[in-house]
């Protein structure tokens, strides 16, 4: 495909279902995160790319606004028409998309999304403080006021639209009301792309912010750059390059508006990969890690999260301690999942595409985190044999089950001490090893099979140095079940995170 091209409006009904599959057995979600996207779309192609991927996952979100903004790269103009073009293309495939998801979790209609498109101040950064309140800023204020639930503002460009809203709230509300509205705000900013990011953090330190802090424009050292960085020895680089995207993503009416790479693929997508309801992450805990990366709290007294690192075994067998590894370790997984969803846009026939497994662990089927209170020297058993494979409803033998400890989130806790969980497969697949030295995502000591036992062992004897670090608080311990198809061309992977809370 030489270049992206526009698509005429051809919107299909939002709730059209014609699949013969039992869609009611697919994954449901207890709640969808409320989201407003701020995008400096057309500063380069990557925002348009990210918007296509966002829309493919939008049945898992409650989109409350999409706002065209400026940035240091696009200072004096916004492009809401580009957003409309992409949403119209989405409208032409929504009938197909709804034949691949649970009927209670349909995609928002294109008409509704078109009504939610707005624009921020058409000027750079803090210069917007001298202008009247923009429509995009009004939208953010309205969304904060309409519900007590958190509102995620995903900043793909500059944040002057958000800054203008916060300043207006500060100047026109009581201090108590303003603080209440700010408490609902969650911001994932793809680095600072104008001069209001630092201003927001300085003036309103109570705002929950996830971002990489670095010199202005030094994006290559940001966490989110792990989605596109060249770590070809450690992780597949070809799947974020143009030939792969042409063959696997630029397909059909929605793929047609996914543009070619100029600088890099989808630098903004980690902001919502973090919120995809795949069972891996927790939206209130950036320090726990997800497809959108892992961020640690900068200081206990403020809700500011910035770059940290994971310890990952790369495909070359080397161990990496790297902030970008918190994203690139999942690269093959989220690219396969993306390609799988793009296939949904091409057909209403359920059997012609792949679908995520629906995990069932000890009778629990939702993607929400499982919390288990425990003491040391306790044993637990977990059984995922009731997990449902939508593509083979008669059996789940086509699925691969892996269990591993995600130790890195525990390291971020003050005075935390990570105790290795003892994970033993109780039902390894016939003819396979019960334990992998490490898996594709770079985790060590991976147990394979549908049933396991887990021992939270005795608290170990500590060295004098460790005794100084460990005083009153011990780290929660994170166990991950990862399930994916063994046969699909584009296997979809889903997770169950189990958190042992030590007392």
C-alpha positions in Angstrom: 0.0 0.0 0.0 1.6 3.2 -1.1 -0.1 5.7 1.3 -3.2 6.0 3.4 -6.3 7.2 1.7 -9.6 8.7 2.8 -12.8 6.6 3.1 -16.3 7.7 2.4 -18.8 7.5 5.2 -20.4 4.1 5.2 -21.6 3.5 8.8 -23.1 0.2 9.7 -25.5 -0.3 12.6 -23.7 -0.6 15.9 -25.7 -3.5 17.3 -25.8 -5.7 14.2 -25.0 -9.4 15.1 -25.2 -12.2 12.6 -22.5 -14.7 13.8 -23.6 -18.3 14.4 -21.0 -18.5 17.3 -22.2 -18.1 20.9 -20.9 -14.6 21.5 -22.3 -14.7 25.1 -19.4 -16.9 26.1 -16.8 -14.3 25.1 -15.1 -12.1 27.7 -17.2 -9.5 29.5 -15.9 -6.5 31.6 -17.3 -5.3 34.8 -16.5 -1.7 33.9 -14.9 0.2 31.0 -12.3 3.0 31.7 -13.6 6.4 30.7 -11.2 8.0 28.2 -10.5 11.3 26.5 -7.8 11.3 23.9 -5.7 14.4 23.1 -3.9 14.0 19.8 -1.6 16.3 17.8 -2.7 14.2 14.8 -1.0 14.9 11.5 2.2 16.3 13.2 3.4 12.9 11.7 1.6 9.7 10.8 2.0 7.9 14.1 -1.1 9.5 15.8 -3.3 8.3 12.9 -1.8 4.9 13.3 -2.5 4.9 17.1 -6.1 6.0 16.5 -6.7 3.1 14.2 -5.5 0.7 16.9 -7.4 2.5 19.6 -10.7 2.1 17.7 -10.1 -1.6 17.2 -10.0 -2.0 21.0 -12.7 0.7 21.8 -15.3 -1.8 22.8 -13.2 -2.2 26.0 -13.3 1.5 26.6 -15.9 4.2 27.3 -14.6 6.9 24.9 -15.8 10.3 26.2 -13.9 12.5 23.7 -11.2 12.7 21.0 -9.6 16.1 20.9 -7.3 17.5 18.2 -4.4 19.4 19.8 -1.2 21.2 19.2 2.4 20.3 20.3 6.0 21.5 19.8 5.8 19.6 16.5 2.4 21.2 15.4 2.2 24.6 17.0 -0.5 26.6 15.4 -3.1 24.3 13.9 -5.2 21.3 14.9 -6.7 18.6 12.6 -10.0 17.3 13.7 -10.8 16.3 10.1 -8.2 13.6 10.2 -10.0 12.1 13.3 -13.3 12.2 11.4 -11.8 10.5 8.4 -10.5 7.6 10.6 -13.8 7.3 12.6 -15.7 7.2 9.3 -13.5 4.3 8.2 -14.2 2.6 11.5 -17.9 3.1 10.9 -17.7 1.1 7.7 -16.5 -2.0 9.6 -18.3 -1.8 12.9 -20.9 -4.4 11.8 -18.1 -6.9 11.3 -16.4 -6.0 14.5 -19.5 -6.5 16.6 -19.7 -10.1 15.3 -16.5 -10.9 17.2 -17.2 -9.5 20.7 -19.7 -10.2 23.5 -23.1 -8.6 22.7 -23.0 -6.8 26.0 -19.7 -5.1 25.1 -20.4 -3.7 21.6 -18.3 -1.0 19.9 -19.5 2.5 20.3 -21.3 3.7 17.2 -19.4 5.9 14.7 -22.2 8.5 15.0 -21.5 8.7 18.8 -17.7 9.0 18.3 -18.1 11.6 15.6 -20.2 13.7 18.1 -17.3 13.4 20.6 -14.6 14.9 18.4 -13.4 18.4 19.5 -10.4 20.6 19.3 -8.1 22.3 21.7 -6.5 25.8 21.5 -4.9 26.2 18.1 -1.7 27.7 19.6 1.4 26.4 21.4 1.5 25.5 25.1 0.9 28.2 27.8 0.1 30.8 25.2 -3.4 29.2 25.3 -3.9 30.8 28.8 -4.5 34.1 27.0 -7.3 32.7 24.9 -10.9 31.9 25.8 -11.7 28.4 26.9 -11.4 25.9 24.0 -14.1 23.4 23.1 -11.7 20.6 24.0 -11.0 22.1 27.5 -14.8 22.5 28.0 -15.2 18.8 27.1 -12.7 17.7 29.7 -14.4 19.8 32.4 -17.8 18.4 31.5 -16.4 14.8 31.6 -14.8 15.3 35.0 -18.1 16.8 36.3 -20.5 14.2 34.8 -19.2 11.2 36.8 -17.3 10.4 40.0 -15.5 7.6 38.2 -11.9 8.2 37.0 -11.3 9.9 33.7 -8.3 8.9 31.8 -6.8 11.7 29.6 -4.4 10.2 27.1 -2.0 12.9 25.9 -0.4 12.0 22.5 0.8 15.5 21.9 0.8 18.7 24.0 -1.3 19.1 27.1 -2.3 22.7 26.8 -6.0 21.6 26.4 -5.8 19.9 29.8 -3.9 22.7 31.3 -6.5 25.3 30.2 -9.2 23.1 31.7 -7.4 22.8 35.1 -6.7 26.5 35.2 -10.4 27.3 34.5 -11.5 24.9 37.2 -9.0 26.5 39.7 -10.2 30.0 38.9 -14.0 29.3 38.8 -14.6 26.6 41.5 -14.2 26.5 45.2 -10.9 24.9 46.3 -12.8 21.9 47.5 -14.7 21.4 44.3 -11.6 21.9 42.2 -9.7 19.3 44.3 -12.6 16.9 43.9 -12.5 17.2 40.1 -8.8 16.8 40.0 -9.0 13.6 42.1 -10.9 12.0 39.3 -8.3 12.8 36.7 -5.8 10.2 35.4 -3.2 11.3 32.9 -1.0 9.1 30.7 1.3 11.6 28.8 3.5 10.5 26.0 6.3 12.7 27.4 6.1 16.5 27.5 5.4 17.9 24.1 4.7 21.5 25.1 5.5 23.7 28.1 2.3 22.8 30.1 3.3 19.3 31.2 5.7 20.6 33.8 3.3 23.4 34.7 0.5 20.9 35.5 2.8 18.8 37.7 4.1 21.9 39.5 0.8 23.7 40.0 -1.4 20.7 40.7 0.9 18.0 42.3 -2.3 16.1 43.4 -3.0 15.1 39.7 -2.3 11.4 38.9 0.2 11.5 36.1 2.1 8.7 34.2 4.9 10.0 32.0 8.6 9.6 31.2 10.6 12.5 32.6 13.6 13.5 30.4 15.0 16.4 28.5 12.5 18.0 26.1 12.5 16.0 22.9 14.8 13.2 24.1 12.2 10.6 23.2 14.7 7.9 22.6 15.1 7.4 26.3 11.4 7.4 27.2 9.6 4.2 28.3 7.0 4.4 25.6 9.6 4.2 22.9 9.9 0.5 23.7 7.0 0.0 21.3 9.2 1.0 18.3 12.8 0.8 19.5 15.3 -1.4 17.6 16.2 -4.2 20.0 16.3 -6.8 17.3 18.7 -9.1 19.1 16.5 -9.0 22.3 13.1 -8.8 20.6 11.6 -9.0 17.1 12.1 -5.7 15.3 10.6 -6.6 12.0 7.0 -6.6 13.4 7.1 -2.8 14.0 8.5 -2.1 10.5 6.6 -1.2 7.3 6.6 -4.6 5.4 4.9 -6.3 8.3 2.4 -3.5 8.8 1.6 -3.5 5.0 1.0 -7.3 5.1 -0.9 -7.6 8.3 -2.4 -4.2 9.3 -3.1 -2.1 6.2 -6.0 -4.3 5.2 -9.6 -3.4 4.4 -11.4 0.0 4.9 -9.9 0.6 8.4 -6.5 -0.6 7.5 -6.6 1.7 4.5 -6.4 4.8 6.8 -3.5 3.4 8.7 -0.6 5.4 7.2 2.9 4.4 6.4 5.8 4.9 8.8 7.9 8.0 8.5 9.6 8.3 11.9 8.4 5.3 13.9 5.3 3.1 14.5 2.7 4.3 17.0 4.7 6.0 19.8 1.4 7.0 21.4 -0.2 3.6 21.6 1.3 2.6 25.0 -1.1 5.1 26.6 -4.1 2.8 25.9 -2.3 -0.5 25.7 -2.0 0.1 29.4 -5.8 0.2 29.7 -6.7 -2.8 27.5 -8.6 -5.3 29.6 -6.5 -8.4 29.0 -6.1 -9.3 32.7 -2.5 -8.2 32.9 -2.6 -4.7 34.3 -4.4 -2.6 36.9 -5.3 0.9 35.8 -4.6 2.3 39.2 -1.2 0.7 39.5 1.2 1.8 36.8 4.0 0.2 38.8 2.5 -3.3 38.2 3.2 -3.3 34.5 1.1 -4.0 31.4 1.4 -3.9 27.6 1.8 -0.1 28.0 4.9 -0.5 30.1 5.7 -0.1 33.8 6.2 3.1 35.7 7.3 3.6 39.3 6.1 6.2 41.7 8.5 9.1 41.9 7.6 10.1 45.5 5.3 8.5 48.0 3.5 11.8 48.7 2.6 12.6 45.1 0.8 10.4 42.4 3.5 11.0 39.8 4.7 7.8 38.0 7.8 7.8 35.8 10.3 5.5 34.1 11.5 2.4 36.0 12.9 -0.9 34.6 12.2 -4.6 34.2 14.8 -7.4 34.2 14.1 -9.3 31.0 15.9 -12.2 29.3 16.0 -11.3 25.6 15.7 -13.6 22.7 19.5 -13.6 22.5 19.7 -15.1 26.0 21.2 -11.9 27.5 19.6 -10.2 30.5 18.4 -6.6 30.1 17.7 -4.0 32.8 15.8 -1.5 30.9 12.9 0.9 31.1 11.9 0.3 27.5 11.9 -3.5 28.1 8.8 -2.9 30.2 7.1 -2.4 26.8 9.1 -4.3 24.3 8.9 -7.6 26.3 5.2 -7.7 25.2 5.8 -6.6 21.6 5.1 -9.9 19.8 2.1 -10.4 21.9 0.4 -7.0 21.3 1.3 -7.0 17.6 -0.2 -10.4 17.1 -3.3 -9.3 19.0 -3.5 -6.2 16.8 -3.3 -8.2 13.6 -6.0 -10.6 14.9 -8.4 -7.7 15.5 -7.7 -6.2 12.1 -8.9 -9.5 10.7 -12.2 -9.0 12.5 -12.8 -5.9 10.3 -12.7 -8.1 7.2 -15.5 -10.6 7.9 -18.6 -11.1 9.9 -17.9 -14.8 9.9 -16.7 -15.7 13.4 -14.9 -18.9 12.2 -12.7 -16.9 9.8 -10.8 -15.1 12.5 -9.1 -15.8 15.8 -10.4 -14.7 19.3 -8.9 -14.3 22.8 -9.3 -17.2 25.3 -11.6 -16.6 28.3 -9.6 -17.5 31.3 -11.2 -19.4 34.3 -9.0 -19.8 37.4 -10.6 -21.6 40.3 -14.0 -20.5 38.9 -13.1 -16.8 38.4 -13.6 -15.7 34.8 -13.2 -11.9 34.8 -10.0 -10.1 33.8 -9.9 -8.3 37.2 -7.0 -9.0 39.6 -7.2 -11.9 42.1 -6.0 -10.9 45.6 -5.0 -13.5 48.1 -4.1 -12.7 51.7 -1.4 -15.0 52.9 1.4 -15.6 55.4 4.7 -17.2 54.7 4.9 -21.0 54.3 1.5 -21.5 52.7 0.5 -23.6 49.7 -2.1 -22.8 47.1 -3.5 -24.7 44.1 -4.8 -23.0 40.9 -6.8 -24.7 38.2 -7.4 -23.1 34.8 -8.8 -26.2 33.1 -12.2 -24.6 32.7 -10.7 -21.9 30.4 -12.7 -21.4 27.3 -11.3 -21.4 23.8 -13.8 -19.5 21.5 -12.2 -20.9 18.4 -12.4 -24.5 19.6 -15.4 -24.5 22.0 -15.2 -28.3 22.3 -11.8 -28.3 23.9 -9.0 -26.0 25.2 -6.2 -28.4 24.2 -5.2 -25.9 21.5 -4.2 -23.3 24.2 -0.8 -22.9 25.8 -0.8 -22.3 29.6 2.2 -20.6 31.3 2.6 -19.5 34.9 5.4 -17.2 36.2 6.3 -14.8 38.9 6.5 -11.1 37.8 9.0 -10.0 40.4 9.7 -6.5 39.1 6.6 -4.8 40.5 7.6 -6.0 44.0 11.0 -4.2 43.7 9.4 -0.8 43.6 7.8 -1.1 47.0 9.6 0.8 49.8 11.5 -1.7 51.9 10.1 -4.5 49.7 11.7 -7.9 49.7 10.8 -10.3 46.8 10.4 -13.8 47.9 10.6 -16.3 45.0 7.4 -18.3 44.7 7.7 -22.0 44.3 5.5 -22.8 41.3 5.0 -26.5 40.3 3.0 -27.8 37.4 0.4 -30.4 38.5 -0.6 -31.2 34.9 2.2 -30.6 32.4 1.2 -31.3 28.8 2.1 -34.7 27.5 5.5 -34.9 26.0 6.6 -31.4 27.2 8.8 -30.1 30.0 6.9 -28.9 33.0 9.2 -25.9 33.3 10.7 -23.5 30.8 14.0 -21.8 31.6 12.5 -18.6 30.2 9.7 -17.7 27.9 9.2 -15.4 24.9 8.4 -12.5 27.2 11.7 -12.9 29.1 10.4 -14.4 32.3 12.4 -17.1 34.1 11.3 -20.4 35.6 8.0 -20.7 33.8 5.7 -23.5 34.7 3.5 -25.1 31.9 0.1 -26.7 32.2 -3.4 -26.0 33.3 -3.0 -26.7 37.0 -0.2 -25.6 39.4 0.6 -25.5 43.1 2.3 -22.4 44.5 4.2 -22.2 47.8 4.8 -18.9 49.5 8.0 -20.2 51.3 9.4 -19.4 54.7 10.8 -15.9 55.0 14.5 -16.4 54.2 17.4 -15.5 56.4 18.7 -12.0 55.4 22.1 -10.5 55.1 22.9 -7.4 57.3 22.4 -5.2 54.2 19.0 -6.8 53.5 18.0 -6.4 57.1 18.5 -2.6 56.8 16.3 -2.5 53.7 13.5 -4.7 55.1 11.9 -3.4 58.3 8.2 -3.1 58.5 6.8 -3.8 55.0 7.1 -6.7 52.7 6.3 -6.7 49.0 3.2 -8.1 47.4 4.1 -11.1 45.2 2.7 -11.3 41.7 1.8 -14.5 39.9 0.8 -14.4 36.2 -1.1 -17.0 34.2 -0.6 -16.4 30.5 -2.8 -18.2 27.9 -2.5 -18.1 24.2 -3.4 -20.2 21.1 -0.7 -22.6 20.0 -2.0 -22.7 16.4 -3.5 -19.4 15.3 -1.7 -17.3 12.7 -2.2 -14.3 15.0 -2.5 -15.7 18.5 -4.3 -13.6 21.1 -2.9 -13.7 24.6 -4.8 -13.1 27.9 -3.8 -13.2 31.5 -4.8 -13.6 35.1 -2.8 -11.8 37.6 -2.8 -13.2 41.2 -1.4 -10.9 43.9 -0.4 -12.5 47.2 -0.7 -9.9 49.9 1.7 -10.9 52.7 0.9 -10.2 56.3 
